Amino acid sequence: MDVEARKDSSPTRGKLTRRLLVALNCGMLALGTTAGPLITRLYYDKGGRREWLSAWLQSAGWPLLLLPAAASYAARRARDGRGAPLLLTPPRVLLAAAGLGVATGADNFVYAYSLRYLPVSTSAILISTQLAFTVFFAFLIVRQRLTAATVNAVALLTAGAAVLGLHVSSDRPAGATKGQYMMGFAMTLGAAALYGLILPLVELAYKRAAGGGRAVTYALVMEVQLVMRFFATAFCTVGMVVNKDFQAIQSEANQFELGEARYYMVLVWAAVLWQFFFLGAVGVIFCVHTLLAGILIAVFIPFTEVAAVIFLHEKFSSGKGMALVLSLWGLASYSYGEWSEARAKKKAEIVAEAQAS
């Protein structure tokens, strides 16, 4: 009886754990998507001028990943003794993760550079286009199936971005020329395209790691992310050295409008919040799939708009309100589609079991 009870409760515990993991990663993704651009814009608004430093901060929180990686190894060591492997990820996947890390570092720099010349609201509008790139590359690379609900959600989210785009006026940050504004505009679109490519490549790396019957566990995902974040940071560190950013940090802190202590607080929080963004994104990919990560990033864009109005005093127009409604409608459409598909699948399984018995 006890054995049967354990058998029955095991799938339930597994589903509960997975749901909690999905909720945790969605929460981190929401916080990073909303707060990351705000604190980067705050850095520029109050006197920050170092694009490489800003890009470096987006991945500098990678040492936080050492904690779950070390805990995973300690658990394996306790279970298997000295024969426990130090790493779960195959070397070829780690090599691919290193390449993806360099690409992420480049994407971070392009985004950080563009945000210097754009307000958060405009940047958020353009970054939302990564959803279209994610859908396109996910379809090509990981053969992500597109459902009617997914297409509808993409259309609604894209319409929201279009509405925002139509209502964008001359809102250049202080000191930015028209040429710099247009360059930031183009670079933000480039950053959206590159990240739309990176997301499905990360999912492909997970699938390659699962070769040979190997299970893709959260510990393995953390190892891949640890390598990616390390190489992204290394890439931006080289840029900082060449640009002499390290030597300029002290003088920039002395001239920061909020004071030296708050300057360093801004840097630390930027590193933490951007780490939440990347951890949340890859966690959603691991727990669900790439397309949901892309959709959630787009869904949180209007919340970034509202936060920019509240904390950075940017203008809020009727177009931004309409975009918020469309984005929430898109999320509801996607969620309903997923729920309907899961319900239909469960019914099919019940019918199949009944026929088999």
Protein Blocks (a to p, Z undefined) as FASTA:
>chain_A
ZZmmmmmmmmmmmmmmmmmmmmmmmmmmmmmmmmmmmmmmmmmmnopabfklmmmmmmmm
mmmmmmmmmmmmmmmmmmnommlcfbfbdfklmmmmmmmmmmmmmmmmmmmmmmmmpcfk
lmmmmmmmmmmmmmmmmmmmnopacdfklmmmmmmmmmmmmmmmmmpccfbdehiafklm
mmmmmmmmmmmmmmmmmmmmmmmmmmmmmgghiacdfklmmmmmmmmmmmmmmmmmmmmm
mnommmmmmmmmmmpmnbjklmmmmmmmmmmmmmmmmmmmmmmmmmmmmklmmmmmmmmm
mmmmmmmmmmnopacdfklmmmmmmmmmmmmmmmmmmmmmmmmmmmmmmmmmmmmZZ
